[in-house]
Amino acid sequence: MGQVTVLVNEKAYMVSCGDGEEAHLKDLAAHVNLHVTDLARQVGQVGETRLLLMASLLVADELSEALAKVKMLEADIEQLTQTRIAALERSRDAEDLLADVLDNAARRIEDIARRVEAA
């Protein structure tokens, strides 16, 4: 199990994590620290717990917006998939119709060729 020291609001915290997750954990802590630092500038040092709570709410809001975008994109993907399936079906139908037209034309040409040869 890995351990990492992260800095949030100018305080060091030792955090355990899975092996190989250290860099990711540091990135996450840096993101939280950005929010805490911005909040401390805006509202002052209102206490570590309150700053962490406010930063957590901001991060949760970002996550909520990201999940909403993912849901919207999944709906768009589903709609595009259905449109693509419908287009493929129309294309197959058009190919079948074209094949029928070409078969009929070939039969008519063969019929004309037989009549010309018989004449």
Protein Blocks (a to p, Z undefined) as FASTA:
>chain_A
ZZddddeehiacdddddehilmmmmmmmmmmmmmmmmmmmmnopnbjklmmmmmmmmmmm
mmmmmmmmmmmmmmmmmmmmmmmmmmmmmmmmmmmmmmmmmmmmmmmmmmmmmmmmmZZ
